[in-house]
């Protein structure tokens, strides 16, 4: 309970852009604050960067199209391979953090644990929105 209300900030050794930070905030919400270790926060930051990179590459692919003109005529857009690499990284980081459903246990048990942890966090005196947040 001591760590249930601690603020979680991205680690300094994994620099994040403003957009990366939005992904990071969403990732952090997937587990109780008390459960995050320093190393897991580093992995979460890497996951956030990969998710942002994926979004950027996907937007570019949509602009360029799935098939582009190449030296030998029309070819599949090489950006598709880059997207697949980012998708694989995202899946790998999520598994490392045990954010995938299978790693977290039975669905009912996970829901009960998460509900308990979120209930504790909801009792925070800092949730009244009267204090400024970083």
C-alpha atoms as one frame of an Amber mdcrd trajectory, in Angstrom:
protein
   0.000   0.000   0.000   2.935   2.304   0.636   3.678   2.496  -3.107   0.046
   2.573  -4.271   0.095   6.343  -4.670   3.660   6.946  -5.767   4.047   8.928
  -8.967   5.620   6.974 -11.779   7.940   8.817 -14.115   9.827   7.484 -17.125
  13.394   6.432 -16.359  16.046   9.016 -17.227  18.178   6.453 -19.081  15.438
   5.847 -21.700  14.656   9.293 -23.162  11.043   9.716 -24.292   9.434  12.290
 -26.558   6.139  13.899 -25.585   4.250  11.404 -27.772   6.250   8.518 -26.255
   5.208   9.771 -22.807   1.529   9.464 -23.715   2.074   5.811 -24.639   4.120
   5.338 -21.444   1.285   6.709 -19.290  -1.159   4.255 -20.877   1.206   1.332
 -20.348   1.725   2.202 -16.680  -2.044   2.101 -16.129  -2.077  -1.611 -17.035
  -0.684  -2.589 -13.631  -0.834  -1.274 -10.099   1.791   1.362  -9.306   3.184
  -0.704  -6.455   4.010  -3.546  -8.859   6.409  -1.631 -11.126  10.149  -2.210
 -10.637  12.869   0.089 -11.982  13.792  -2.426 -14.692  10.158  -2.882 -15.702
   9.839   0.889 -16.087  12.810   0.813 -18.464  11.118  -1.909 -20.510   7.829
   0.050 -20.389   9.667   3.093 -21.753  11.147   1.000 -24.576   7.667  -0.347
 -25.292   6.293   3.198 -25.430   8.977   4.208 -27.935   8.245   1.132 -30.064
   4.521   1.885 -30.031   5.147   5.449 -31.169   7.558   4.258 -33.878   4.914
   1.789 -35.061   2.284   4.545 -35.262   4.618   6.824 -37.235   5.597   4.083
 -39.693   1.978   3.005 -40.114   0.930   6.572 -40.993   3.707   6.735 -43.593
   2.683   3.378 -45.042  -0.883   4.614 -45.413   0.361   7.657 -47.316   2.700
   5.654 -49.566   0.481   2.625 -50.088   1.263  -1.070 -49.711   2.782  -1.287
 -53.188   5.374   1.200 -54.449   7.375   1.723 -57.594  10.818   0.186 -57.390
  13.788  -0.562 -59.637  12.019  -3.643 -61.035   8.555  -2.100 -61.250   5.855
  -2.313 -58.597   7.019  -3.976 -55.363   5.651  -4.420 -51.848   6.482  -1.361
 -49.758   9.628  -2.131 -47.703   8.058  -0.174 -44.859   5.832  -3.211 -44.241
   8.896  -5.119 -42.976   9.748  -2.232 -40.649   6.191  -2.275 -39.307   6.421
  -6.005 -38.690   9.693  -5.485 -36.792   8.041  -2.865 -34.556   5.008  -5.122
 -34.021   7.293  -7.974 -32.962   9.135  -5.655 -30.560   5.837  -4.528 -29.042
   4.686  -8.112 -28.521   8.040  -9.068 -27.040   8.117  -6.129 -24.605   4.513
  -6.810 -23.528   5.382 -10.432 -22.824   8.485  -9.399 -20.887   6.303  -7.143
 -18.740   3.696  -9.910 -18.377   1.053  -7.632 -19.854  -0.350 -10.349 -22.091
  -3.356 -12.206 -20.685  -1.739 -15.656 -20.575   1.205 -14.439 -18.507  -1.057
 -12.684 -16.015  -3.011 -15.790 -15.034  -6.658 -16.653 -15.177  -8.826 -13.800
 -16.396 -11.040 -13.809 -13.292  -8.058 -13.772 -10.893  -6.348 -10.990 -12.812
  -9.521  -8.928 -12.721  -9.875  -9.378  -8.970  -6.230  -8.430  -8.322  -6.456
  -5.398 -10.591  -9.746  -4.261  -9.021  -8.197  -4.449  -5.544  -5.104  -2.523
  -6.576  -7.111   0.134  -8.409  -9.429   0.525  -5.404  -6.422   1.298  -3.219
  -5.108   3.795  -5.757  -8.556   5.445  -5.993  -8.426   6.216  -2.262  -5.449
   8.481  -2.808  -5.763  11.987  -1.429  -4.083  13.071  -4.680  -7.047  11.990
  -6.828  -9.161  15.010  -5.909  -7.644  17.063  -8.768  -6.983  19.955  -6.354
  -3.238  19.494  -6.579  -1.260  20.111  -9.745   0.342  17.089 -11.324   3.521
  16.804 -13.321
